[in-house]
Amino acid sequence: MTGKEIRDTFLNFFKDKQHQIVPSAPMVVKDDPTLMFTNAGMNQFKDWFLGNSKPKWERVANTQKCLRVSGKHNDLEEVGHDTYHHTMFEMLGNWSFGNYFKKEAIAWAWELLTEVYKIDKDRLYVTVFEGDKKDNLSEDKEAIEEWKKHIPEDRIIFGNKKDNFWEMGETGPCGPCSEVHIDIRSDKERAEIDGKTLVNTDHYLVVEIWNLVFIQYNRLADQSLVTLPQKHVDTGMGFERLCMVLQGKQSNYDTDIFMPLINEISKISGLEYGKNTDTDIAIRVIADHIRAVSFAIADGQLPSNVKAGYVIRRILRRAVRYAYSYLNVHEPFMYKLVPCLEANMGYIFPELTKQKDIIEKVIIEEEQSFLKTLSTGINMFKQHVKKIGSEEVISGSFAFEMYDTYGFPIDLTQLMSKEINKSVDMEEFQKLLNEQKERSRQSANVVKGDWVELIKDGSSEFVGYDNTKYKSKIVKYRKAETSEETLYHIMLDKTPFYAESGGQVGDVGFIKNSEETIPIVDTKKENDLIIHITEHLPKNLNSEFICIVDVQKRKHTANNHTATHLLHHALRQILGNHVEQKGSYVCADYLRFDFSHFQKLSDEEIKKVEVMVNKLIQDNITLDEFRNIEMQEAQQMGAVALFGEKYGDTVRVVKFGDSVELCGGTHVKATGNIGLFKIISESAIAAGIRRIEAVTSDKAWEYIYKQNELIENIKLTLKNKINPIGAIEQLQATNDEQKKEIEEYRKKEIAMTKNQLISEIKSVNEIKLISKHLDLDSITIKNIAQSLTAETPDLMVVITSNINQKPNIVVALSSSLVKEKQLHAGNIVKKLATIISGGGGGQPNFATAGGKNPDKINQVISEINNNIENYLV
């Protein structure tokens, strides 16, 4: 059976058993702070198991994309080295939410495996939970009795709590499980050793293929167990392993899931799979990793230096490193595998087809960037290894320098060390890393005093959406000191001041009473507290204060914040729905907006975005604001939830026409208030991440006035007010013509100098020698020296110069001297450089040196003329 047939058979089997077939959830988790990636089929049904929401269906089945590369489930180091571990894999599963239980789950599993897939029953074993005294649980008798209906009792194996009791986390739904294991060894091997003894021993040919979890308990905070009112079934079968079994292979990588990728990698590298252990491992690593990276990007996670993005970058870089070291592929190539992956998996996961171009472009950018780092780092590592000789430990200081100065990943340094039987002093590395972090903390360290309460158990309420002026009292205050200043933090019972969050800066203004006015220099959030920062405290802390926000700053900030929403909407309309906000900064003077996109915006695209945003401004669309509404209701409205943001059960929705976003910031009452929108820059800040900076309102007009002033000055300078572009083109043409004339002059000068030098060739010790001091620039000297040695056999050229009082030496050799006499220009120039208190080096044919003593530059020519034999060894 093909992989497609195997997958379809599973889904159709459970469809016939009245299961709802649902699509795979994204592999990248965006709404669960406890997970970065989907690592099991049940993740998307987590709220149903927890009772947070009612199940839509009682029976469900699907194939789920999963990724296991961090935390408890981490198979990364095994990937490629063995035959069955993967980063990204598919989990075939069926679920019952309070419907059927052990009897049906076990019967259907046996029916599918043995009657539908026709797997030999004699190769199957099952495990059941043996019980646990600590939890006061006995053996899973119900599962044992159900399995005895299908399989001989001597093939039912007891498993402990670690292997056969599944838990969602420290608390929550849990229960015993039964695993189905298969023995795919040869008949001869099976006759020699009973497969039952190899179950759960990590034997690569006696493996688990299906886990049936019976969720019947709830783990409480005190670690006790209570029986759930409803019992659930959660199963997971590894698709790749199932294909290995049904296709008669002994490695997941030999199935039709991976072989198309493996063949493509072999084609690109020119290395045949199955001929060499090291290259085979590298090919398997790449075949696995391209799947993980491609699916992650398709699901919206771009490589970066933080959190989930770093995991994806790490996987991609690991694959590139294997290709570089073992396949001799030193240029971007992984992006070339995406069409092959899409052709084989796009039919079941259409996001691969939809996002194919984005995936390719993100990967090639990442490859190009990392290959530069990799080449430098590998060369540095080799030099260091040569330097330390037989020492078995790579110092943590060297590893840290590679990481901190050159951006070389520590895990790659560890991997390369392991491959040459060395280790990295990770204790020293971690110490240096912690010291660096501590220095960063110290530089921004704020020593905060204890809170002084004025109103016991007082709370704070933000009233700034509707007010910029409000009466308030101080709830509590504290002192905050840095190495540079002393400030004070004030918490008010009601405040119109917006605290910095969501990319928007905090409000400034002042609070006042009848006696004094206290400036508020910033407003920030600390957990749920709104903190007002002042340079000094009021004399009467218990009085009532009038809080007044700086209205002009608030107004301009609101203009820019609303403009980011309109910009986001315009980018998605013009570039596509792959555009997602990746960060923003909004202040009174300008806005900055980071978003996912794979290439530089063209001038035409920037113009279209500007025109659309300004059209939305001119339409004077009024603000529709929905405060404290349920998250589900907000999603039904089509509100855009930003990746990485945490939202509560109730949210605020900000709507301007078709622009609908979850947002807690301050906004204009109507888009017409913004006045004008102007993009001032567009750039890349990371692979697949672009940044737009823009201004609005007064700042936009100011920018336009300055641009107009610049144009007028250009016209004045060019003395051409009618056609300044024509004047500039004429200047460029003249400049190009003059460059050609200079180049012709340079060529003539080089030719004349060459002829002069050729006439001065001396024969010394069977070597032709040209030695001369020239007052020419370094590029001209290099061209002359290389031209002479290319045209004249057995020629050594030594040229000195004194450029800006810096002495320089050039040594060039004909190829015949390098090959036949084993001379090396780099070695010669190093010796000569000692005369001018300097150093240098280079290639066998050409080398240069510089020094600190220009007064001795003439001695270099004298030395080579009189003692050339000292330099021919």
N, C-alpha and C positions, 0 to 999 in steps of 0.2 A: 504493500500500500504506500502511496505517496504521502508526504506530510499533510497535504491539503485533504486527502481522503481520510486520513486518521483523525484530523481535527473535525471535519464535517461529520464523520461517523459519531464521534462523541456528542456533538451538539444535537444531532438528529435523534440519537438514542434517548437523551433526556427530554427533548421536545416531545417525543412520543410518550414519555412518562409525565406529561402535563407540566413541564418546567417552562418558565418564561426565559427565553434566550436574550440576554442583555449584552450590550457592547462592553468592551474593556474600558475601564476607567483610565484616565491619563496615568502614565507611569510617574509623572512628577506631581507630588501632592501640594496643593496650594491652600487648602482650607483646614489643615490639621497641624497644629504647632508641634505635635509629638513625632511627626514623620516628615522626612524630606522626600522620600520616594515610596511608591507602592511596593511593598516587599512580600505581599501575600494576596491571594485572591479575595480574602474576606475584607480587605481594607475599605472598599467602597461601601460595604454593608455594616460598617462599624457602629453607626448610630442605631441601626436596627437591633443589633445584638445588645447594645447598651440600654435600649429602651428609650433613646432620645427622640425617636420618631417611629411611626407605625410603618411596618413593611408594606410595600406596594403589592407584593406578590408573596404567596406562601412557599412557592417552589421556584428556584432560579438556577440557571446554569450559564456558564460562559467560558471564554478563554481570556485570561488577564495578563497583561504585560507587567512583569515584575523586575525590580532591580535590587540586588543585594551586594553592597560594596562598603558599608559602614556599620558601626555599632555592633549589636548582637549578631546580626546576620551578615557576615562579611566573608565572601568566598574569593576575594580578589587575588590573593597570592596563589591560590590553587588553579586559577583559570589558565588554561593553556598547557599547564604542566601535567594535569591528569586528563581523563577523557570525558568527564561528566560534570565538572563545575563550570558555572557561567556567571557573568555579571547580570546581563539581561536574559530573562527566560520567560517562557509562557507557562502559566498554571491553568490547567483545565480543572474546572470545579463545578460541583453541584451543591445547592444549599436548600435546607428546609427551615423555615421560620415558624416553629410551633406546629408543624404539620406531621410529616413522617419522622421516624427515628431510626434506631439501630437495625431493626429487622429489615426494613426496606433498603436502607443505605448499603448494608452488607450484601443483601441479595442482588441488588442492581449492580454493585461493583463486580461481584463474581460473574454475573450474567454477561456484562459488557466485556470483561477481560477474557473469559473462557469460551463463551458461545458466539459473541460478535467478532472480537478480535482474534479468536481461535488460539489463544496462548495456551501452551502445554500446561495442564494443571499440575503436573509433577515438578514443574520448575518454580512453583509459587509457595511462599510461606507468609504467614500473617503473625503480627504481634498484638498482644492485648495488655492492658494495664494490670500489673500484679498487685496493686494496692499500695497504701502508704500509712504507716502507723501514726506518724506525726499529724497527718490530716484526718486520722481515724477513718480511712477509706479501705474497704476490702477489695479484693480482685474484681474485675469487671465481668461478673458471671453472665450477665445478659449478653454481652458481646461474644463470650466464649460459646454459649449455647447456640447463638445464631451462626457462628462460624462452623460449628460442628455439623451443621446441616449441609455444608458445601465442601469441607476440606477435612482430611484425616486429622485426628486430634494431635498426633505427633508432629504435625506441621504448624501447630498453634504455639507460639512462643511468648512467654511472659516478658514484659518490659517494665523498667522502673519508671519513676516519676519524671526523670529527665527525658527519656525517650517516648513515653506513652501517656503523658498528661500535659495537655496544651493549655496555656494561659495567655490571655491578651496582654496582660501587664501585671504590675504589682497588685492591682485590684481589678475587679470586673469579671465578666463571664469566663468560664473555663470548664474543662471536663476531660475525661479519658479519651484516648484515641486508639485506633487500630491502623497499623501500617501494613501495606501489602509489599512484600519484597520478592524479587525474581532472581533466579540463578541462571545466567546465560553462558556459563562455562561450557566447555566441550564435554561430551559424554564420558570421555576418559578421565577428565579432571573430577567430574561429579562422582564417578565411581570410586576414586581414590579418597576424596574428602567430602563428607556429608555437608551439603549446602547449609543445613540448619546451624552448623557451628560457625558459619561465616556471616550470618545475619548481624547487622549493626557493628561490623568490625572494620568498616571502611574498605572492604574488598571492592575493587573497581568493576568486577563482573557479578557481584551479588549486591544488588542495589535496591533501595526503596523506590517504588514508582507511584504509590498512591497512599495518601494519609486520610483516614476517615476520622474526623473529630466530632465527638458527641458532647455538645455544650449543655450541661445539666446543672452546673453549680455557679454561684457567684462568690468571688473572693472579696471579703470585707476588709476594711482598713486594719482591723486587729488580726488579719490573716486567717480568720475562721471562714468556713465554707457554709453556705446555706443553699438549699435546693431551689432552683429557679421555678417559677410557676409554669413557664413554658420551656420545652426542650427543643434544641436546635441541632441541625447537622451542618457541618462545614467541611467539605472535602477539597483536596488539592492534589492533582496528578501532574508530574513534570512532563510536559509535552515532548521536550527533546529526548528524555530517557525513553518515553513510550515509543517514539519513532525509532530509536536505536534497537529496541526489542523487536518491533514488528517488521523492521527492514533487515533483520538478521545481521546487524552490525555489533561490534564490540566497543564502539566509541560513538558518542553523540556527534562528533565532528565528521564522521564518515556517512552521515545521513544526508538526505537531499535538502535538509534545512541549511547546512553549512557548506556542502561541497561546491555549490556555485560560487560562493565567496572565496573559498580556498582555491579553486581553479583560477579565479580572476586575480587573486594575490600572486599565485605562481606565474601567471602570464605577465603581470607587471614587473615582478622581480626577476623573472627568468630562472627561478629555482623550482625544481620539481618537488612536490610534496611527497613525503614518505621515504626520502633518501638520506636525511640527516636529522638527528635528534634535535639539535639546537634550532635549526631553521624550521623544523616542524612545530616546535613550541612557539616560535615567533609568529608563524602563519596562523596557528590556532588563536593566539592572543589577539591578533589583529582582526580575525574573523569574528571573534566574540565582541571585541570592544567597539567595532564599527556599528554593531547593532545597538549597543547601549547608548552610544553617543548620538546616533541618528534618531532613535526614538525619543530621547530626552529633548533634543532640539525641536523635534516635531511637536512635542507636548508643551513647548514654550520655555524650556530652561536653556539659556545660553551659557557657555563656559564663562567663568569669571574667577575672581580670587576669594570669593566668600561663599560659605554654606553649600547649597546644592550645586551652584555654579562651579565651585572649586572641585567638587567630586567629579563632575563631568570633564572638566579640564584635566584633572589628574588621570582619568581613564584614557582620554585621547592622547595625552603626552606619553603615557606608558606604552601605548601601541606604537607611536612614532619612534620611541627610543628602541623598541625591539626591531623595527624595520631598519633603523639606522645602523644598529650594531650587528644584526644577524643576516639581514637580507641585502645589505649594502645599498639601500634606497635612501639617498640623501636629498631628496626633493619632495615636495608635497605629492601625495599619491592617494591618501585615504579617501579624499573626496571623490576619487574615481570609482570607488566601490559602491557609492550610494545608488546609482542606477541599477546595479545588480541586486542590491538589497530590496529596492522598491519593486523591481520586476517579480521578485519571489514572494514578497510579503504585503505588497500594496493592496492586494485584493481583499485581504482580511483586516488590514489596518490602513484605511484610506488616507489617514493623516500623512503617511509617508509620501503618497502621490501628491497630495495637496501642498506639502511643505518641501518637496524635493529640492527645488532651487535654493531655498533658504538654507537647508541642511548643507548642501554642497558649498555654498559661499561662506558660511560660518566655519566649516571645517577647514577649508583651504586657508582662510585668514589665520586660524589658530595654528595650523601646520607651519605656515611661513614664519610666524612669530617665534614658535618654539624651536624650529630648526636652527635659528641663529643662536639662541641660548644653548641649545644642545651641543652644537659644534664647539663652541667656546668652552663649555663645561666639561665635555669629554676630554678635550685636549689638556685642560688644566688638571683633570683627575689623573690622566696617564702620566703627566709630568710629576705630579705629587707622588704617585705610586713608585715611579722610578727613583725618586728622591729618597723615599723611606725604605726602599729595598725589601728586606725580609721581615720587617716589622708587620705584625698581624693586625694592628689596629689603626684605622684612619682617625686622625685626631678630630675631636669635636670642633676645634677652632677652625680647621680647614673646611669641614662640612658646613659650618656656620658662615664662613666667608663666601663659599659657593652659593649658599642660600640667600644671604643678606645682600651681598654686593652684586651678584650676577643673576639672581632669580632662579638658581638651579634647584629643583625640588629635592628635599632631603630624602624622600623615599627612593628616588632614582640613584642618589649617592649610595644609599644602603644596598640597593639591588646590584649595582655594579661592584660594590665591595664584596658582596656575598659570592658573586660569580668568580672572583679570584681568591676565594677562601680568606677574605679579610672581613673585619667588622668595623662599624663606626662607633666611636665613643659617644653614644647618645646621651649619656649623663652630662658630659661636658657641653654637648650641643644644646641640650635643654637648659642648662645653667646660663649659657650665653644668651639664648632666646629669652629666658625669663628676665635677665638683666636688662636686655633691650626694652622689653615691655615695661619694666619698672622705671627705666629712664623716661619713657614716654609718659607714664603715669605721673612721675614726679614733675615733669615740665608743665603738666596741666593740673597739678594737684591742688585741690581746694580743701582746706581744713574747715569743717563745718562744726559750729558749736551746737549745743543742745537747744531744742526748741523751748522757748519761754511762752507758756500758754497764758493768754489773757481772757479767753472765753473757753471754759471747760467743755471738752467734747464738741467743739465748734466745727462746722463744715464750711465748704466753699462752693459757691454756685456761679457758673459763667452766665452772664446776662448780656454779653457783648454782641450777639447777633442783632439785637433790637436797640441797643443803647451804646453810646460812646461817652456817656456821663451818668454817674450813679452814686448814690449815697451808700457808704460802707463803713464797717468797723474792722479793726485788726483782730484776727483770731489768735495768731501767734507770730513770733519772729525769732530769728537766730542770726548769729554773726557768721560770715564766711570769709576766710582769709586765704590769700595766695601769697606767693613770694613778692608780688608787686603791689598788691592793694588789699584794703579791707572793705568789704561790702556787707550789706545786710539783706536778708531774705524776709519778706513779709507775706503772710497769707491773709486774705480778706474774706469776710463772710459772703459777700457778693461782689463780683468784679466784672467790669466791661472790658478788661484787658485780655486780649487773645494770647495764649501761651504758645510758644514755638512748637509746632508739630506739623506733620504732613507736608514738609518742605517749606512751609510758610514761617517767616520770622515772627518773633513776638512783638507785641505792641509796646510803644513807649508813651510817655505822657507825664502826669503828675497827680499826686493826691494832696489835698489842702484842707485846712480848717481855718478858723478865724485868726490863728496865730502865725501860721507858716505854710509854705509850699514845699513839698518834698518831690523832687523829680524821680520818676520811674525810668531807669535806664534800659531795662529789658524785662521780658516776662517769659518764664520757662516752665516746663512741666517736669515734675518728679513723681513718677507713678501717677496717681490721680490728683496730686496737689498742683495748684496753680501758684507759682512763686513769683512775686514781684521784687525785682532787684533794685536796691537804692544805695546811694553812697553814704547816707547817714539816716538815723532814725528820727522820727518826730519827737519833740519834747514831751508832748502829751499823748501817750500811746493809746489811752482809753477814750479819746474823743471820737466823734463821728467825723468822717472825712468825705469830701466830694472827690470822686475818682474821675479824672478827665483824660481820655485817650487823645493822642496827637491825631487829629482828624485828617490832616493832609497826608500824613504817612500811611494811615489806615486806608484812606481812599486810593492812593496810588498802589498800595500792596494788593488791595481788592481787585483793582483793574488788572494787575498782572496775574493774580490767581485765577480769575475768570478766564483770562486769555489762555492760560495753560489748558483749561478744559476745551476751549474752542480749538486750540492748536491740536490737541490730542484727537479730537473728532475729525478735523481736516486731514491730518496725517493718515488716519485709518481709511478715510474716504478716498484719498488720492493714491496712497501707497499700498493699502490692503489691510485686512484684519489681522495680519501677523504683527502689526505695530502694537506694542504694549509699553506703557509707561514703566521706566526702570528707575526713575528718580526725578526729583525736581528741586529747585530752589526759587523761592518767591520772596522778593523784598520790594521796597518802594521804588528802587531805581531801575530794576530790570527783572527778567525771568529767565530761568535756565530749565530746559526740559530734556531729559534723557529718555531714549526710546529704542526699542529693538528694530533694527533694519540692517540689511546686509550690504548696502553699498551707499556711496556718497550720493546725496540728492543732486540732481542736475539743476542748472539755473532755471529751467522751465518748471521743474517740480517745486522748487522754492517759490517761484512766482505764483504757481497755482495755489499753494498753501496760503501764501500771503493774501491773495485775492479772496479765497474762500473765507478766511478768518475776518477780513475787513467787511465782506458782504454780510456775515453774521452780526458784526458790530452795527453796520448800517441798518439792518433789519430791526434793531432795537428790541431784541427778544427779552421778554421779562423773565425774571427768576421764578421758577417753581421750586419751592423748598418743602421737603417732607422730613419732619423731625421725629425721632424716636419711633420709627416704624420697624416692623419685624424684618429680619434679614431676608426671609423667604419672599416677602412682599416686594422688597427692594429688587431682588433678583428677577421677579416676575415683571417688574417695570423695565428690565433690561439694563439696570445700573451696572456700570463697569467697576468691578472690585480690583484694586491694584495688587499685583503680585507682591507677596512678602508682607503686606499690611495685615494687621490683626483687627478684627471687627468683633464687636459684642453681639449679643442677641438682638439688640435694637440699634439702628443706624440712622444716619442723616443722609438723605438723597438730595443732590443739587442738580437741577434740570434746567437747561437752556435749549429749548427746542428739542432736537434729536440728540443733543449731548446730555447723557444721563450718567452721573458718577456718584459713588459713595465718597463723601468728603465732609470734613469737620471744619474747613477753613471759612474765612470771610469772603463775601462776594458782592459784586455790584447788584443793584436792584433790576437793572436792565443793561443789555450789552452795549447800548448806545453810549453809556457813561464812559466806556473805554476810549472812545474817540478815534484812535488810530493804532494799528499794530504794524510793527516793522521788524523783520528778522535781520539781525546784524552779523550772525555767524552760524555756520553749520560745520560740524567736525566729527571725527571719530574719537571715542574715548576708550574703546575696547573692541575686540572682535565681535562684530554684530551689534554693537551699541553705538548710536549716534547721539550727538548733542546739538540742540538748537538754543541759541541765546537771542533774546528779542527784547524790544522796548515797546511801551505803549504810551498813549496820552501825551503829556508835555515832553517826556523824554524822547518819544518817537519824532515829534515835530522838531525838537532840538537836534536830533540826529540828522534829519532831512535838511535842516538849515545849514548844518556844518558841511554836509555833502555838497550842497549847492555852492557854498562859499569856496570849497575846495575846487570845484569845477570852474568857478569864475577866476580863481587864482591861476589855474592851469591855462585858461584862455589868455589871461594877461601875460603870463610868462612866455607863452608860445607866440604872442602877438597875433593871435588869430581867433577872434570871437565868433566867427561864422562857422568854421569847420576845424575845431581843435583835434578831432580824431585824425583828420587828414594830415594835420601838421605833425602829430605824433608818429604816424606811419612814415612820413617823409624823414623824420629824425631817425627812425629805426633803420630805414633803407640806407641812409647816409652812414650810420654807425656800422651796419653790416659791411658796407663797401670799404670803410676804413679798416675794419677787422681783417678783411681779405688782403688789403695792402700791407698791413702789419705782418700777417702770416707769410706773405710772399717775401717780405724783407727778412723775416726770421729764417726762412728756408735758404735764402741767398747767404745770410750770415753763417748758417750752419755749414753750408757747402764750402764757403771760403775757409772757415776754421778747420774743417775736415782736411781740405787739400793742404793747408799749412802744416797740420799735425802729421799727415802722411809723409810729407817731405822730411820730417824730423824723426822718423822711425830709426831706432838703434837696435842692433843685434847684440844680445847679451846672453851668454850661456845657452845658445840655440833657441833663444826666445826673442821675438820682436817686441820692443818696448817703446811706448809713447808715455812720457811723463811731462806734465805741463801744468802751470798755474793759469787759470782763466777767470776773468771777472765777468762771469755770465750767471744767469739764474739757474737753479737746480734742474728744472725741466729741460732746458736747452742742453746742459751738460750731459744729462742722462741720455737724451736722444743722440748726441754726438758719440758718446762712448759705446752705446749699444750698436749703433750703425757701423762704427769702425770695426768692432770685434766680429760682427756678422759678415763683413766683407773680406776680412783679412785673417787667414789661418795663423795659428801660433802667436797671437798678439795679446799682450798685456797692456791695458790702458790705466794709468793712474793720473787723475786730474784733481787738483786742489782748487779751492775757491774761498773767498772771505766775504760772506754775504751778511751785511748789517753787523759787522764785527764778530761774526760767528764762523769759526773755521770749519770747513767741510772737506771730506775726502771721498772720492769715487774710485772704485776699482772695478774694471770690467775685463773678462777673459773670453777669448775665442773658445768655442766648444771643443776644439782639438786639444787645448791645454787642460781642459777639465777631464776629458775622457782618457787621453793618452798619458798625461803627466800627473793626473790625479790632483791638480791644483784646485783651490777653493777660494773664491773672491772674498767670502765672509771671513775666513781665517786670516787672509792677508790684510784686510782693512782693520781688523781688530788689533794686529800688531802695530800697524802704522798709527793708529789712533792714540797709542800711549804717548807719542811725541807731543801731541797737542792736548794732553790731559783729558782724553775723551774715551769714547767707546762706540761700538757699532757692530754691524753684522749684515747678513743677507744670504742670497742664494749662491750656488757655486759659480754662476756666470756673472752675477752683478751684486755689488754690495756697497753700502755707504756708511760713513761715520761722521760724528760731530765732536767738537771739543770745546774746552774752556780757555785755551791759550792761543789767541790769534797771532801772537808775535813769533811763534815757532812754526807757522804753516809752511814757510819756505824750506825748513829742514826736512819736510816729508819728501819733497822731490829729490833733494840731495841724498837722502837715505836710500831711496829705491834705486837711484842711479849708481851709487857706489857699493851698495851691499845687497844687491838683488838676490844673491845666492841664499841669504838668510830667510827669504820669503818663498823659496821654491820647495819647501819641505812640508 
